[in-house]
Amino acid sequence: MKTIAGIFILYALTAWIAAAADAQAGKATYDKACKSCHGADGTPNPAIAKAMKVDMKALGSAEVQAHSDAELKTLITDGKGKMKPVKSVSGAALDNVVAYVRTLK
């Protein structure tokens, strides 16, 4: 019985690693869909923040990084406040962008 459980755990771990998001691919998507407002390194574009009259947080900040991956995905796909939903980012690309955002901390 322990052998079967061990095999199951090994299989689940392997599947999880294979499904892991790709931060490098996420950077490419981020550069196309997010960089103009959120900056190349996750530091907000001050001109955009001023024009929209919003306080944009750096994506590497503790406040942003405290969000779960699911919360970040919702913020991207649904928008928040004056940030419009980013409809061009979905599926694996969405996972990849979140993985890239995690590298900005």
Backbone as a ProteinNet text record, in pm:
[ID]
protein_1_A
[PRIMARY]
MKTIAGIFILYALTAWIAAAADAQAGKATYDKACKSCHGADGTPNPAIAKAMKVDMKALGSAEVQAHSDAELKTLITDGKGKMKPVKSVSGAALDNVVAYVRTLK
[TERTIARY]
81.8	0	86.7	195.7	283.5	346.3	376.4	436.8	340.5	215	115	102.4	100.2	90.9	214.5	331.2	454.9	454.4	405.8	398.5	301.3	188.4	89.7	150.4	219.9	281.4	386.4	467.1	568.3	502.4	395.6	322.4	264.9	203.4	143.9	250.6	365	475	527.5	542.6	591	493	363.7	261.6	264	283.1	286.8	407.4	522.5	643.1	625.4	566.9	546.8	449.9	353.9	254.4	297.7	414.3	460.2	467.5	432.9	432.3	574.5	585.7	713.7	729.9	812	831.4	893	980.3	1040.9	935.5	847.6	737.6	644.4	628.4	545.2	600	732	794.5	761.1	765.5	734.1	589.6	498	358	340.7	405.9	401.4	450.5	559.7	615.5	515	433.5	334.5	208.3	163.3	31.3	31.4	143.3	142.2	245.5	355.7	471.5	442.4	354.9	331.5	278	200.9	148.2	230	270.9	336.3	488.6	544.5	688.3	761.3	879	959.1	994.6	1015.2	1054.9	945.1	822.6	711.2	692	774.2	759	661.8	553.8	450.3	502.5	442.7	472.3	408.9	489	433.7	339	363.3	275.6	136.3	131.5	2.5	-71	1	-59.6	-115.6	-40.3	-84.6	-205.5	-199.3	-309.5	-438.7	-425.7	-543.7	-582.5	-495.5	-518.3	-537.1	-439.2	-441.7	-305.8	-307.2	-184.2	-154.5	-63.7	-28.2	83	68.3	169.5	272.4	396.6	499.4	463.4	479.2	441.4	529.9	646.5	735.7	711.1	618.5	591.4	530.2	547.9	492	340.6	277	131	83	147.8	109.1	149.2	269.8	318.5	238.4	166.7	85.6	-39.1	-77.1	-192.7	-160.6	-261.3	-243.4	-235.5	-188.7	-184.7	-325.2	-423.7	-561.8	-609.3	-573.3	-612.2	-545.1	-417.7	-349.2	-413.6	-448.8	-514.6	-646.6	-722	-850.1	-828.3	-726.6	-696.7	-663.2	-588.8	-549.9	-671.3	-748	-858.3	-982.9	-1005.2	-1125.1	-1096.2	-968.4	-932.8	-965.5	-933.3	-963.6	-960	-1061.2	-1066.2	-1060.5	-962.6	-950.3	-871.9	-815.9	-745.4	-848.5	-843	-936.4	-888.7	-981.7	-942.4	-846.8	-752.1	-657	-705.4	-789.9	-853.1	-754.9	-643.9	-546.8	-460.9	-472.7	-391.9	-484.7	-471.8	-556.2	-482.8	-541	-486.3	-344.8	-259.4	-120.3	-45.6	-79.2	-12.8	-40.6	-159.8	-195.1	-111.2	-98.6	-12.8	130.6	177.1	314.5	337.6	240.4	253.8	260.9	176.6	180.6	316.2	368.5	500.9	606.9	595.6	690.5	676.7	554.6	531.3	594.8	590.1	652	805.1	865.3	1010.9	1049	952.7	979.8	995.9	969.6	980.4	1121.4
-118.8	0	126	124.9	241.9	267.3	162.9	177.7	248.1	213.2	276.9	425.2	455	594.6	672.1	611.8	676.2	703	607.2	624.4	737.1	741.4	847	984	996.3	1123.2	1163.5	1068.3	1095.7	1140.4	1075	1111.3	1252	1283	1414.9	1523.5	1497.6	1593.5	1617.2	1511.1	1522.2	1602.6	1576.7	1650.5	1797.9	1826.6	1965.1	2037.9	1974.5	2036.5	2059.8	1964.8	1978.8	2092.3	2115.3	2219.3	2354.6	2361.2	2485.5	2596.7	2714.8	2829.3	2868.5	2932.2	2972	3124	3168.1	3311.4	3382.3	3315.2	3376.8	3404.5	3307.9	3329.5	3437.6	3440.1	3542.3	3682	3695	3825.4	3874.1	3785.6	3824	3872.8	3803.5	3844.3	3975.1	3985.8	4107.3	4227	4208.8	4317.5	4367.3	4278.7	4317.1	4377	4321.6	4356.9	4446.4	4454.2	4520	4630.8	4618.4	4704.8	4853.1	4889.6	5031.6	5104.5	5035.9	5097.9	5060.7	4936.1	4886.4	4889.9	4938.2	4953.1	4823.1	4834.2	4717.4	4631	4694	4618.1	4613.4	4644.7	4641.1	4770.6	4871.5	5003.4	5082.9	5133	5200.2	5316.4	5334	5445.9	5570.1	5665.3	5780.7	5865.4	5874	5951.8	5889.2	5757	5686.7	5706	5688.6	5704.6	5845.8	5944.2	6084.3	6110.6	6065	6087.1	6020.9	5903.9	5831.5	5871.7	5951.8	5995.8	5876.8	5786.1	5666.3	5646.5	5574.8	5536.6	5392.6	5375.6	5241.7	5187.5	5065.2	4999.4	4930.6	4930.9	4853.8	4706.1	4632.8	4491.4	4407.7	4458.3	4388.1	4422.7	4514.4	4558.2	4445.6	4456.3	4355.7	4348.2	4462.1	4465.5	4383	4400.5	4325	4178.5	4153.4	4016.6	3936.3	4004	3933.9	3870.3	3914.3	3854.4	3710.2	3625.5	3487.8	3490.5	3381.3	3371.9	3388.8	3327.6	3338.1	3483.6	3556.1	3697.2	3779.5	3753.7	3825.3	3796.6	3671.7	3635.5	3709.3	3719.7	3790.9	3939.4	3997.5	4139	4162.1	4069.7	4082.8	4064.5	3961.5	3928.7	4013.7	4062.9	4142.4	4291.6	4326.5	4465.4	4505.1	4629.1	4681.4	4832.8	4896.8	5042.6	5088.5	5172.2	5224.1	5130.9	5023.6	4926.1	4839.4	4840	4759.6	4614.8	4522.1	4381.7	4363.7	4274.7	4245.2	4116.2	4132	4016.9	3937.1	3997.3	3927.8	3828.8	3826.6	3735.7	3636.4	3509.6	3405.4	3271.3	3171.8	3036.7	3029.4	2957	2938.4	3071.4	3163	3293.9	3369	3353.8	3417.4	3359	3227.3	3162.4	3210.9	3224.6	3268	3412.2	3499.9	3639.1	3644.9	3569.4	3566.8	3515.4	3412.8	3361.4	3469.8	3548.1	3657.3	3764.8	3801.8	3902.9	3858.3	3729.4	3677.5	3698.5	3708	3728.3	3872.9	3962.6	4105.4	4144.2	4052.3	4087.3	4106.9
0	0	0	77.4	82.3	-53.8	-127.8	-259.9	-354.2	-350	-436.4	-401.1	-272.4	-229.3	-275.2	-264.3	-308.1	-457.1	-533.5	-678.3	-712.2	-642.9	-666.5	-636.2	-525.4	-488.1	-591.9	-635.7	-737.9	-868.4	-907.3	-1028.7	-1016.5	-903.3	-881.6	-884.6	-822.7	-821.6	-962.7	-1038	-1175.5	-1260.3	-1243.5	-1318.7	-1280.7	-1151.7	-1105.7	-1165.5	-1164.2	-1220.1	-1369.6	-1440	-1584	-1614.1	-1524.1	-1546.4	-1491.7	-1431.1	-1370.4	-1475	-1431.2	-1521.8	-1561.7	-1673	-1730.8	-1719	-1625.1	-1600.3	-1721.1	-1794.9	-1913.4	-2020.2	-2041.5	-2136.2	-2082.5	-1950.4	-1887.6	-1909.8	-1908.9	-1933.2	-2073.6	-2170.4	-2308.2	-2319.4	-2254.4	-2255.5	-2179.7	-2063.9	-1982.6	-2064.3	-2136.8	-2217.3	-2320.8	-2373.7	-2474.8	-2412.9	-2301.6	-2249.3	-2125.4	-2054.2	-1922.5	-1905.8	-1976.5	-1954.7	-1973.6	-2065.7	-2091.9	-1969	-1886.1	-1763.2	-1640.1	-1631.3	-1510.1	-1515.9	-1625.7	-1636.7	-1664	-1720.1	-1757.6	-1637.8	-1523.3	-1404	-1297.2	-1336.8	-1242.1	-1165.8	-1195.8	-1134	-1220	-1162.5	-1242.1	-1325.3	-1440.5	-1527.6	-1463.4	-1415	-1344.2	-1429.7	-1559.7	-1647.1	-1653.7	-1659.3	-1663.3	-1531	-1420.7	-1287.7	-1271.1	-1315.9	-1303.2	-1391.8	-1514.8	-1608.9	-1560.4	-1500.8	-1452.7	-1310.4	-1247.7	-1109.7	-1016.2	-1024.1	-939.4	-873.4	-763.9	-694.7	-734.4	-827.9	-873.7	-785.9	-742.4	-659.8	-749.8	-705.2	-775	-763.8	-872	-871	-779.7	-747.7	-655.8	-509.9	-484.1	-346.8	-263.9	-133.5	-42.1	-57.1	-81	-94.4	-214.4	-327.3	-447.1	-432.3	-384.2	-370.8	-268.1	-177.7	-77.4	-137.7	-257.2	-323.4	-363.7	-356.7	-404.1	-556.4	-615	-761	-819	-754.1	-801.9	-798.8	-694.7	-686.2	-795.7	-821.4	-928.4	-1064.3	-1086.5	-1212.5	-1227.2	-1118.4	-1122.1	-1150.3	-1087.2	-1112.6	-1259.7	-1318.4	-1459.2	-1550.4	-1526.5	-1618.5	-1597.8	-1474.7	-1446.4	-1433.6	-1413.5	-1389.7	-1246.6	-1213	-1079.2	-1087.3	-1034.7	-1041.2	-1185.5	-1217.2	-1353.7	-1446.1	-1388.8	-1472.9	-1542.9	-1673.7	-1752	-1757	-1777	-1791.5	-1909.5	-1893.1	-2000.9	-2066.8	-2166.5	-2233.2	-2317.6	-2354.9	-2440.4	-2363	-2231	-2149.2	-2081.5	-2119	-2060.1	-2066.4	-2003.7	-2006.5	-1953.1	-2024.6	-1982.2	-1978.3	-2068.9	-2069.4	-1939.7	-1885.6	-1759	-1645.5	-1641.9	-1542.4	-1555.3	-1677.5	-1702.1	-1656.5	-1680.5	-1636.5	-1484.3	-1417.3	-1270.4	-1222.5	-1287.8	-1251	-1269.9	-1376.8	-1399	-1291.9	-1258.3	-1154.3	-1023.3	-994.1	-872	-871.9	-989.5	-994.9	-964.3	-961.4	-941.9	-795.8	-704.7	-561.6	-515.8
[MASK]
+++++++++++++++++++++++++++++++++++++++++++++++++++++++++++++++++++++++++++++++++++++++++++++++++++++++++

